Amino acid sequence: MVGQKPLIGILLTTGFAYGLYPYVALYELGQAVRQGDAVRLETMVDWASVREGIKEDICDQVVEQPEPAQKSGQLPPFGAGFVRGIATNTVDKRVTPEALVAATQQPARERLAKSDGVRVNWAFFVSPSAFMVDLGTSGNFAPIRLQMDLRDGAWHVTRVWLPPEMLDGAGAGT
């Protein structure tokens, strides 16, 4: 019985540290954004994966039009491919650590400060190696959702779902 207590203590400590780790990584990610540290952001986010997910979301939003729009032939398959090309160029240029830093600096930062900034609505494990985060703003946008995956012992943002309002102009280069 005496030999089991240290083992139980070690297991509980390890479990607690593991459960706390993604929250610490999320805090560090927030610090990197607030401090404008593009180098740190580069290592904390799988930018290629995030860009690919945003491109898919833009294309899905355009292709999944209401039925009357599809019947009227507003966006033939060629048009969907064209939107993919535009979205690819726009997302590749705008979804970078440097662009994120620039977006969070003045005067955008002042607007965020006036609107109470970004807050974590909820965050939880979806699997032992995946962590989901829902970020809200005091604006009229739907939440921004992040997925963090545990890779090589560190948590990395691997997917971002932006609200439809933020995606509306993305394919058009706005």
Backbone as a printed PyTorch tensor [residue, N CA C, xyz], in Angstrom:
tensor([[[  0.8110,  -1.1870,   0.0000],
         [  0.0000,   0.0000,   0.0000],
         [  0.8590,   1.2570,   0.0000]],

        [[  1.9720,   1.2330,   0.7600],
         [  2.8310,   2.4040,   0.8600],
         [  3.4910,   2.6960,  -0.4770]],

        [[  3.8450,   1.6850,  -1.2500],
         [  4.5050,   1.8660,  -2.5340],
         [  3.5740,   2.4370,  -3.5950]],

        [[  2.2730,   2.2890,  -3.4020],
         [  1.3130,   2.7730,  -4.3790],
         [  1.0950,   4.2790,  -4.2740]],

        [[  1.2810,   4.8530,  -3.1090],
         [  1.0160,   6.2850,  -2.9260],
         [  1.9190,   7.1510,  -3.8050]],

        [[  3.2210,   6.8980,  -3.8420],
         [  4.0550,   7.7220,  -4.7380],
         [  3.6570,   7.5640,  -6.2130]],

        [[  3.3020,   6.3510,  -6.6190],
         [  2.8840,   6.1070,  -7.9890],
         [  1.6020,   6.8670,  -8.3060]],

        [[  0.6460,   6.8200,  -7.3910],
         [ -0.6090,   7.5510,  -7.5810],
         [ -0.3320,   9.0530,  -7.6520]],

        [[  0.5530,   9.5420,  -6.8020],
         [  0.9330,  10.9620,  -6.8230],
         [  1.5660,  11.3630,  -8.1430]],

        [[  2.4380,  10.5060,  -8.6410],
         [  3.0930,  10.7840,  -9.9270],
         [  2.0610,  10.7950, -11.0540]],

        [[  1.1700,   9.8280, -11.0490],
         [  0.1340,   9.7630, -12.0900],
         [ -0.7890,  10.9720, -12.0340]],

        [[ -1.1940,  11.3710, -10.8370],
         [ -2.0620,  12.5390, -10.6990],
         [ -1.3540,  13.8180, -11.1380]],

        [[ -0.1050,  13.9560, -10.7690],
         [  0.6730,  15.1360, -11.1690],
         [  0.8490,  15.1780, -12.6810]],

        [[  1.1630,  14.0330, -13.2720],
         [  1.3320,  13.9550, -14.7240],
         [  0.0170,  14.2820, -15.4330]],

        [[ -1.0810,  13.7220, -14.9440],
         [ -2.3980,  13.9920, -15.5370],
         [ -2.7730,  15.4670, -15.4320]],

        [[ -2.5060,  16.0630, -14.2780],
         [ -2.8050,  17.4860, -14.0830],
         [ -1.9640,  18.3460, -15.0320]],

        [[ -0.6730,  18.0350, -15.1190],
         [  0.2160,  18.8010, -16.0070],
         [ -0.2180,  18.6540, -17.4670]],

        [[ -0.5810,  17.4410, -17.8690],
         [ -1.0390,  17.2090, -19.2360],
         [ -2.3180,  17.9850, -19.5150]],

        [[ -3.2520,  17.9850, -18.5670],
         [ -4.5100,  18.7080, -18.7330],
         [ -4.3190,  20.2180, -18.7780]],

        [[ -3.3230,  20.7200, -18.0850],
         [ -3.0500,  22.1540, -18.0290],
         [ -2.2370,  22.6310, -19.2390]],

        [[ -1.4560,  21.7510, -19.8290],
         [ -0.5240,  22.1130, -20.8930],
         [ -1.1700,  22.8640, -22.0700]],

        [[ -2.3000,  22.4310, -22.6370],
         [ -2.8510,  23.1910, -23.7680],
         [ -3.3190,  24.5900, -23.3680]],

        [[ -3.7610,  24.7440, -22.1200],
         [ -4.1680,  26.0730, -21.6570],
         [ -2.9530,  27.0030, -21.5580]],

        [[ -1.8310,  26.4660, -21.1360],
         [ -0.5910,  27.2460, -21.0910],
         [ -0.1680,  27.6210, -22.5120]],

        [[ -0.2630,  26.6730, -23.4320],
         [  0.0870,  26.9460, -24.8330],
         [ -0.8350,  28.0130, -25.4160]],

        [[ -2.1150,  27.9580, -25.0840],
         [ -3.0730,  28.9610, -25.5510],
         [ -2.7270,  30.3410, -24.9920]],

        [[ -2.3440,  30.3940, -23.7260],
         [ -1.9260,  31.6460, -23.1060],
         [ -0.6810,  32.1950, -23.8130]],

        [[  0.2870,  31.3300, -24.0840],
         [  1.5130,  31.7490, -24.7690],
         [  1.2110,  32.2450, -26.1840]],

        [[  0.2610,  31.6050, -26.8480],
         [ -0.1590,  32.0480, -28.1700],
         [ -0.7480,  33.4600, -28.0800]],

        [[ -1.5950,  33.6860, -27.0930],
         [ -2.1670,  35.0170, -26.8830],
         [ -1.0970,  36.0580, -26.5950]],

        [[ -0.1060,  35.6870, -25.7990],
         [  0.9990,  36.6050, -25.4930],
         [  1.7770,  36.9420, -26.7630]],

        [[  2.0280,  35.9520, -27.5990],
         [  2.7610,  36.1870, -28.8490],
         [  1.9830,  37.1440, -29.7550]],

        [[  0.6720,  36.9830, -29.8050],
         [ -0.1630,  37.8780, -30.6190],
         [ -0.1200,  39.2900, -30.0410]],

        [[ -0.3310,  39.4120, -28.7250],
         [ -0.3390,  40.7340, -28.0910],
         [  1.0050,  41.4440, -28.2180]],

        [[  2.0920,  40.6960, -28.1490],
         [  3.4250,  41.2860, -28.2260],
         [  3.9090,  41.4620, -29.6620]],

        [[  3.1410,  40.9810, -30.6260],
         [  3.5380,  41.1140, -32.0240],
         [  4.7630,  40.2930, -32.3700]],

        [[  4.8780,  39.1100, -31.7810],
         [  6.0460,  38.2560, -31.9600],
         [  5.8060,  37.2510, -33.1030]],

        [[  6.1080,  37.6960, -34.3290],
         [  5.8800,  36.8560, -35.5070],
         [  6.7440,  35.6010, -35.4910]],

        [[  7.9450,  35.7010, -34.9580],
         [  8.8430,  34.5400, -34.9090],
         [  8.2370,  33.4540, -34.0190]],

        [[  7.7340,  33.8410, -32.8760],
         [  7.1040,  32.8760, -31.9640],
         [  5.8320,  32.3020, -32.5750]],

        [[  5.0490,  33.1560, -33.2420],
         [  3.8230,  32.6810, -33.8910],
         [  4.1360,  31.6620, -34.9800]],

        [[  5.2340,  31.8650, -35.6740],
         [  5.6360,  30.9360, -36.7390],
         [  5.7960,  29.5230, -36.1980]],

        [[  6.3070,  29.3870, -34.9800],
         [  6.5420,  28.0670, -34.4000],
         [  5.3080,  27.4810, -33.7140]],

        [[  4.3470,  28.3100, -33.3910],
         [  3.1840,  27.8450, -32.6340],
         [  1.9920,  27.4760, -33.5180]],

        [[  2.0660,  27.8400, -34.7890],
         [  0.9490,  27.6240, -35.7140],
         [  1.4640,  26.8740, -36.9290]],

        [[  0.7230,  25.8680, -37.3470],
         [  1.0040,  25.1770, -38.6050],
         [  0.3100,  25.9960, -39.6950]],

        [[  1.0240,  26.9980, -40.2080],
         [  0.4200,  27.9760, -41.1120],
         [ -0.0960,  27.3430, -42.3980]],

        [[  0.6060,  26.3650, -42.9470],
         [  0.1520,  25.7100, -44.1830],
         [ -1.1940,  25.0230, -43.9580]],

        [[ -1.3300,  24.3390, -42.8430],
         [ -2.5770,  23.6520, -42.5200],
         [ -3.7070,  24.6510, -42.2740]],

        [[ -3.4080,  25.7230, -41.5550],
         [ -4.4300,  26.7450, -41.2780],
         [ -4.8890,  27.3950, -42.5790]],

        [[ -3.9360,  27.7460, -43.4520],
         [ -4.3040,  28.3660, -44.7380],
         [ -5.1660,  27.4270, -45.5700]],

        [[ -4.8030,  26.1550, -45.6120],
         [ -5.5780,  25.1870, -46.4000],
         [ -7.0130,  25.0770, -45.8800]],

        [[ -7.1770,  25.0580, -44.5670],
         [ -8.5130,  24.9840, -43.9850],
         [ -9.3530,  26.2060, -44.3160]],

        [[ -8.7520,  27.3820, -44.2720],
         [ -9.4840,  28.6120, -44.5990],
         [ -9.8730,  28.6220, -46.0760]],

        [[ -8.9820,  28.1610, -46.9450],
         [ -9.2960,  28.0660, -48.3750],
         [-10.4950,  27.1500, -48.5890]],

        [[-10.5110,  26.0090, -47.9130],
         [-11.6410,  25.0830, -48.0250],
         [-12.9280,  25.7380, -47.5610]],

        [[-12.8580,  26.4840, -46.4570],
         [-14.0560,  27.1460, -45.9360],
         [-14.5930,  28.1910, -46.9100]],

        [[-13.6990,  28.9440, -47.5390],
         [-14.1260,  29.9510, -48.5140],
         [-14.8100,  29.2730, -49.6880]],

        [[-14.1960,  28.2310, -50.2030],
         [-14.7800,  27.5080, -51.3360],
         [-16.1080,  26.8630, -50.9580]],

        [[-16.1740,  26.2790, -49.7720],
         [-17.4280,  25.6710, -49.3240],
         [-18.5330,  26.7060, -49.2250]],

        [[-18.1980,  27.8890, -48.7360],
         [-19.2010,  28.9390, -48.5820],
         [-19.7280,  29.3780, -49.9420]],

        [[-18.8630,  29.4410, -50.9450],
         [-19.2780,  29.8640, -52.2750],
         [-20.0570,  28.7550, -52.9720]],

        [[-19.5890,  27.5170, -52.8660],
         [-20.2120,  26.3980, -53.5640],
         [-21.5440,  26.0110, -52.9350]],

        [[-21.6560,  26.1260, -51.6210],
         [-22.8860,  25.7410, -50.9300],
         [-23.8920,  26.8790, -50.9260]],

        [[-24.2650,  27.3180, -52.1360],
         [-25.2480,  28.3780, -52.2770],
         [-26.6440,  27.8010, -52.0910]],

        [[-27.6190,  28.6440, -51.7970],
         [-28.9970,  28.1560, -51.7320],
         [-29.4060,  27.5510, -53.0690]],

        [[-30.3540,  26.6490, -53.0470],
         [-30.7690,  25.9150, -54.2390],
         [-31.1670,  26.8180, -55.4080]],

        [[-31.9330,  27.9120, -55.2080],
         [-32.2710,  28.7590, -56.3620],
         [-31.0420,  29.3320, -57.0610]],

        [[-30.0120,  29.6670, -56.3140],
         [-28.7950,  30.2120, -56.9190],
         [-28.1000,  29.1410, -57.7600]],

        [[-28.1250,  27.8870, -57.2850],
         [-27.4960,  26.8110, -58.0410],
         [-28.2590,  26.5480, -59.3350]],

        [[-29.5980,  26.5860, -59.2680],
         [-30.4070,  26.3310, -60.4640],
         [-30.2460,  27.4330, -61.4970]],

        [[-30.0150,  28.6690, -61.0500],
         [-29.8690,  29.7740, -61.9950],
         [-28.5150,  29.7500, -62.6680]],

        [[-27.6460,  28.8450, -62.2420],
         [-26.3390,  28.7170, -62.8800],
         [-25.3920,  29.8510, -62.5380]],

        [[-25.5280,  30.4450, -61.3670],
         [-24.6680,  31.5600, -61.0020],
         [-23.2020,  31.1560, -60.8930]],

        [[-22.9210,  29.9470, -60.4730],
         [-21.5300,  29.5510, -60.2950],
         [-21.3200,  28.1490, -60.8640]],

        [[-20.9510,  28.0700, -62.1420],
         [-20.6690,  26.7600, -62.7300],
         [-19.3760,  26.2050, -62.1430]],

        [[-19.0800,  24.9390, -62.4200],
         [-17.8520,  24.3490, -61.8920],
         [-16.6040,  25.1790, -62.2040]],

        [[-16.5390,  25.7790, -63.3830],
         [-15.3970,  26.6320, -63.7050],
         [-15.3160,  27.7870, -62.7190]],

        [[-16.4580,  28.3680, -62.3930],
         [-16.4960,  29.4920, -61.4490],
         [-16.0100,  29.0700, -60.0790]],

        [[-16.3710,  27.8610, -59.6650],
         [-15.9190,  27.3770, -58.3590],
         [-14.4030,  27.2190, -58.3550]],

        [[-13.8340,  26.7220, -59.4560],
         [-12.3890,  26.6010, -59.5590],
         [-11.7090,  27.9570, -59.5760]],

        [[-12.3490,  28.9160, -60.2250],
         [-11.8200,  30.2740, -60.2750],
         [-11.7900,  30.8760, -58.8680]],

        [[-12.8650,  30.6720, -58.1080],
         [-12.9120,  31.1680, -56.7270],
         [-11.8120,  30.5220, -55.9160]],

        [[-11.5690,  29.2350, -56.1110],
         [-10.4910,  28.5440, -55.3950],
         [ -9.1360,  29.2070, -55.6890]],

        [[ -8.9030,  29.5550, -56.9390],
         [ -7.6510,  30.2100, -57.3040],
         [ -7.5010,  31.5730, -56.6490]],

        [[ -8.5660,  32.3540, -56.6520],
         [ -8.5300,  33.6740, -56.0110],
         [ -8.3410,  33.5130, -54.5130]],

        [[ -9.0890,  32.5910, -53.9210],
         [ -8.9740,  32.3630, -52.4740],
         [ -7.5700,  31.9140, -52.1110]],

        [[ -6.9840,  31.0650, -52.9330],
         [ -5.6340,  30.5750, -52.6620],
         [ -4.6420,  31.7250, -52.6060]],

        [[ -4.6800,  32.5940, -53.6030],
         [ -3.7530,  33.7250, -53.6300],
         [ -3.9770,  34.6590, -52.4490]],

        [[ -5.2140,  34.9810, -52.1750],
         [ -5.5310,  35.9130, -51.0940],
         [ -5.1410,  35.3350, -49.7470]],

        [[ -5.5260,  34.1020, -49.4850],
         [ -5.2330,  33.4770, -48.1900],
         [ -3.7300,  33.3060, -48.0020]],

        [[ -3.0240,  32.8920, -49.0550],
         [ -1.5730,  32.7220, -48.9430],
         [ -0.8770,  34.0270, -48.5660]],

        [[ -1.3810,  35.1410, -49.0780],
         [ -0.7750,  36.4370, -48.7780],
         [ -1.1780,  36.9780, -47.4170]],

        [[ -2.4090,  36.6820, -46.9820],
         [ -2.9460,  37.3210, -45.7790],
         [ -2.8770,  36.4860, -44.5150]],

        [[ -2.7000,  35.2070, -44.6330],
         [ -2.6740,  34.3450, -43.4500],
         [ -1.2300,  33.9330, -43.1900]],

        [[ -0.5180,  34.8510, -42.5390],
         [  0.8880,  34.6590, -42.2020],
         [  1.1150,  35.2220, -40.8050]],

        [[  2.2000,  34.8470, -40.1590],
         [  2.4780,  35.4250, -38.8390],
         [  2.6270,  36.9450, -38.9050]],

        [[  3.2840,  37.4270, -39.9550],
         [  3.4880,  38.8650, -40.1020],
         [  2.1650,  39.6020, -40.3080]],

        [[  1.2630,  39.0240, -41.0890],
         [ -0.0400,  39.6540, -41.3140],
         [ -0.8690,  39.6650, -40.0330]],

        [[ -0.7770,  38.5910, -39.2480],
         [ -1.5000,  38.5540, -37.9810],
         [ -0.9630,  39.6220, -37.0340]],

        [[  0.3510,  39.7650, -36.9830],
         [  0.9570,  40.8000, -36.1370],
         [  0.5080,  42.1790, -36.6010]],

        [[  0.5400,  42.4180, -37.9090],
         [  0.1280,  43.7210, -38.4480],
         [ -1.3360,  44.0090, -38.1260]],

        [[ -2.1780,  42.9840, -38.1940],
         [ -3.6070,  43.1730, -37.9130],
         [ -3.8760,  43.4890, -36.4500]],

        [[ -2.9900,  43.0780, -35.5700],
         [ -3.2120,  43.3160, -34.1450],
         [ -2.5220,  44.5750, -33.6350]],

        [[ -1.8000,  45.2650, -34.5120],
         [ -1.1270,  46.5010, -34.1110],
         [ -2.0630,  47.6880, -34.3300]],

        [[ -1.6400,  48.8930, -34.0040],
         [ -2.4270,  50.1230, -34.1340],
         [ -2.8430,  50.3000, -35.5840]],

        [[ -4.0140,  50.8660, -35.8870],
         [ -5.1080,  51.2190, -35.0010],
         [ -6.0600,  50.0620, -34.7160]],

        [[ -5.8410,  48.8910, -35.3580],
         [ -6.7180,  47.7460, -35.1170],
         [ -6.7080,  47.3650, -33.6450]],

        [[ -5.5500,  47.4380, -33.0170],
         [ -5.4370,  47.0970, -31.6000],
         [ -6.3180,  48.0180, -30.7580]],

        [[ -6.3940,  49.3100, -31.1230],
         [ -7.2420,  50.2580, -30.3940],
         [ -8.7070,  49.8530, -30.5000]],

        [[ -9.1160,  49.3980, -31.6890],
         [-10.5070,  48.9530, -31.8590],
         [-10.7830,  47.7410, -30.9770]],

        [[ -9.8270,  46.8120, -30.9130],
         [-10.0010,  45.6360, -30.0650],
         [-10.0860,  46.0330, -28.5960]],

        [[ -9.2540,  46.9890, -28.1960],
         [ -9.2660,  47.4340, -26.7980],
         [-10.6100,  48.0560, -26.4440]],

        [[-11.1750,  48.8010, -27.3610],
         [-12.4740,  49.4260, -27.1080],
         [-13.5900,  48.3900, -27.0650]],

        [[-13.4050,  47.2860, -27.7570],
         [-14.4560,  46.2660, -27.8140],
         [-14.1650,  45.0900, -26.8760]],

        [[-13.3140,  45.3030, -25.8980],
         [-12.9530,  44.2860, -24.9150],
         [-12.1500,  43.1360, -25.5020]],

        [[-11.6670,  43.2460, -26.7280],
         [-10.7700,  42.2690, -27.3130],
         [-11.3810,  40.9030, -27.5300]],

        [[-10.4970,  39.9360, -27.5990],
         [-10.8780,  38.5510, -27.8380],
         [-10.8330,  37.8090, -26.5210]],

        [[-11.7980,  36.9360, -26.3080],
         [-11.8530,  36.1560, -25.0740],
         [-12.1180,  34.6850, -25.4230]],

        [[-11.7120,  33.8220, -24.5420],
         [-11.9600,  32.3970, -24.7220],
         [-13.3630,  32.0960, -24.1800]],

        [[-14.2520,  31.6490, -25.0650],
         [-15.5960,  31.2550, -24.6400],
         [-15.5630,  29.8870, -23.9690]],

        [[-14.8660,  28.9640, -24.5990],
         [-14.6810,  27.6280, -24.0330],
         [-13.4700,  26.9760, -24.6830]],

        [[-12.9130,  26.0160, -23.9910],
         [-11.7650,  25.2690, -24.4950],
         [-11.7670,  23.9000, -23.8400]],

        [[-11.6070,  22.8490, -24.6370],
         [-11.6270,  21.5020, -24.0830],
         [-10.9510,  20.5150, -25.0270]],

        [[-10.6060,  19.3620, -24.4820],
         [-10.0220,  18.2720, -25.2620],
         [-11.1110,  17.6110, -26.0960]],

        [[-10.8100,  17.3450, -27.3750],
         [-11.7030,  16.5410, -28.2040],
         [-11.1280,  15.1400, -28.3980]],

        [[ -9.8500,  14.9980, -28.0870],
         [ -9.1760,  13.7020, -28.0630],
         [ -7.9010,  13.9140, -27.2480]],

        [[ -7.1780,  12.8630, -26.9360],
         [ -5.9550,  13.0500, -26.1500],
         [ -4.9090,  13.9580, -26.8140]],

        [[ -4.9760,  14.0790, -28.1550],
         [ -3.9850,  14.9050, -28.8360],
         [ -4.6110,  16.0630, -29.6180]],

        [[ -5.8730,  16.3900, -29.3380],
         [ -6.5460,  17.5080, -30.0130],
         [ -7.3130,  18.3260, -28.9910]],

        [[ -7.2210,  19.6350, -29.1300],
         [ -7.8140,  20.5720, -28.1860],
         [ -8.5530,  21.6350, -28.9960]],

        [[ -9.8060,  21.8810, -28.6730],
         [-10.6300,  22.8240, -29.4120],
         [-10.8580,  24.0690, -28.5640]],

        [[-10.7970,  25.2450, -29.2050],
         [-10.9550,  26.5250, -28.5190],
         [-11.9560,  27.3650, -29.2940]],

        [[-12.8860,  27.9870, -28.5840],
         [-13.8730,  28.8750, -29.1740],
         [-13.5820,  30.2850, -28.6640]],

        [[-13.2050,  31.1890, -29.5760],
         [-12.8620,  32.5640, -29.2090],
         [-13.9960,  33.4920, -29.6120]],

        [[-14.3600,  34.3860, -28.7280],
         [-15.4120,  35.3450, -29.0180],
         [-14.8970,  36.7650, -28.9360]],

        [[-15.5830,  37.6590, -29.6240],
         [-15.3110,  39.0820, -29.5230],
         [-16.6080,  39.7580, -29.1270]],

        [[-16.5100,  40.9850, -28.6980],
         [-17.7340,  41.6850, -28.3170],
         [-18.4230,  42.2810, -29.5350]],

        [[-17.8470,  42.0860, -30.7220],
         [-18.4760,  42.5640, -31.9480],
         [-19.6260,  41.6630, -32.3520]],

        [[-20.0970,  41.8160, -33.5690],
         [-21.2350,  41.0410, -34.0600],
         [-20.8310,  39.7620, -34.7650]],

        [[-19.5540,  39.3990, -34.6950],
         [-19.0880,  38.2000, -35.3710],
         [-19.4420,  36.9480, -34.5790]],

        [[-19.6340,  35.8700, -35.3110],
         [-19.7470,  34.5580, -34.6730],
         [-18.3630,  34.2230, -34.1100]],

        [[-18.2840,  33.2610, -33.2230],
         [-16.9760,  32.9060, -32.6370],
         [-15.9830,  32.4060, -33.6820]],

        [[-14.7170,  32.5580, -33.3630],
         [-13.6210,  31.9870, -34.1400],
         [-13.2360,  30.6980, -33.4210]],

        [[-13.1220,  29.6240, -34.1520],
         [-12.7810,  28.3370, -33.5390],
         [-11.3810,  27.9210, -33.9670]],

        [[-10.5950,  27.4580, -32.9970],
         [ -9.2430,  26.9680, -33.2480],
         [ -9.1460,  25.5090, -32.8550]],

        [[ -8.3760,  24.7590, -33.5990],
         [ -8.0180,  23.4080, -33.1770],
         [ -6.5250,  23.3840, -32.9680]],

        [[ -6.1220,  22.8660, -31.8160],
         [ -4.7030,  22.6930, -31.5010],
         [ -4.4400,  21.2040, -31.4210]],

        [[ -3.3430,  20.7690, -32.0440],
         [ -2.9540,  19.3650, -32.0130],
         [ -1.6090,  19.2350, -31.3250]],

        [[ -1.4450,  18.1390, -30.5930],
         [ -0.1830,  17.8480, -29.9180],
         [  0.7300,  17.1540, -30.9150]],

        [[  1.8250,  17.8320, -31.2660],
         [  2.7910,  17.2920, -32.2370],
         [  4.1920,  17.4280, -31.6600]],

        [[  4.8830,  16.3350, -31.6140],
         [  6.2660,  16.3200, -31.1070],
         [  6.3740,  16.9780, -29.7350]],

        [[  5.4010,  16.7300, -28.8970],
         [  5.4420,  17.2210, -27.5180],
         [  5.0200,  18.6600, -27.3240]],

        [[  4.5500,  19.3310, -28.3870],
         [  4.1110,  20.7270, -28.2600],
         [  2.7500,  20.8980, -28.9330]],

        [[  1.9400,  21.7970, -28.3820],
         [  0.6320,  22.1030, -28.9630],
         [  0.8010,  23.1450, -30.0610]],

        [[  0.1900,  22.8770, -31.2240],
         [  0.2410,  23.7840, -32.3770],
         [ -1.1700,  24.0120, -32.8930]],

        [[ -1.4620,  25.2390, -33.2980],
         [ -2.7340,  25.5250, -33.9670],
         [ -2.6430,  24.9000, -35.3520]],

        [[ -3.6130,  24.0430, -35.6760],
         [ -3.5900,  23.3560, -36.9670],
         [ -4.8020,  23.6830, -37.8280]],

        [[ -5.8210,  24.2860, -37.2270],
         [ -7.0370,  24.6030, -37.9960],
         [ -7.7110,  25.7940, -37.3540]],

        [[ -8.2080,  26.6830, -38.1950],
         [ -8.9550,  27.8430, -37.7350],
         [-10.2230,  27.9220, -38.5730]],

        [[-11.3600,  28.0520, -37.8950],
         [-12.6340,  28.2670, -38.5720],
         [-13.0480,  29.7000, -38.3010]],

        [[-13.0830,  30.5110, -39.3530],
         [-13.4800,  31.9090, -39.2130],
         [-14.9830,  32.0320, -39.4240]],

        [[-15.6070,  33.0320, -38.7960],
         [-17.0450,  33.2390, -39.0060],
         [-17.3320,  33.5770, -40.4680]],

        [[-18.5070,  33.2150, -40.9620],
         [-18.8470,  33.5120, -42.3640],
         [-18.6980,  35.0000, -42.7090]],

        [[-18.9760,  35.8740, -41.7520],
         [-18.8620,  37.3140, -42.0040],
         [-17.4240,  37.6990, -42.3590]],

        [[-16.4670,  36.9890, -41.7810],
         [-15.0630,  37.2920, -42.0670],
         [-14.6160,  36.6640, -43.3910]],

        [[-15.3080,  35.6220, -43.8290],
         [-14.9400,  34.9430, -45.0640],
         [-15.6000,  35.5670, -46.2820]],

        [[-16.6680,  36.3180, -46.0910],
         [-17.4520,  36.8480, -47.2300],
         [-16.6020,  37.5330, -48.2650]],

        [[-15.7170,  38.4160, -47.8840],
         [-14.9120,  39.1500, -48.8500],
         [-13.5570,  38.5340, -49.1170]],

        [[-13.2190,  37.4530, -48.4270],
         [-11.8690,  36.8960, -48.5390],
         [-11.5510,  36.4010, -49.9450]],

        [[-12.5040,  35.7760, -50.5910],
         [-12.2540,  35.2770, -51.9410],
         [-12.1450,  36.3770, -52.9790]],

        [[-12.6880,  37.5390, -52.6550],
         [-12.6430,  38.6500, -53.6000],
         [-11.4520,  39.5490, -53.3620]],

        [[-10.6190,  39.2080, -52.3950],
         [ -9.4340,  39.9890, -52.1440],
         [ -9.6810,  41.2080, -51.2900]],

        [[-10.7850,  41.2330, -50.5370],
         [-11.0740,  42.3600, -49.6660],
         [-10.7570,  42.0360, -48.2460]]])
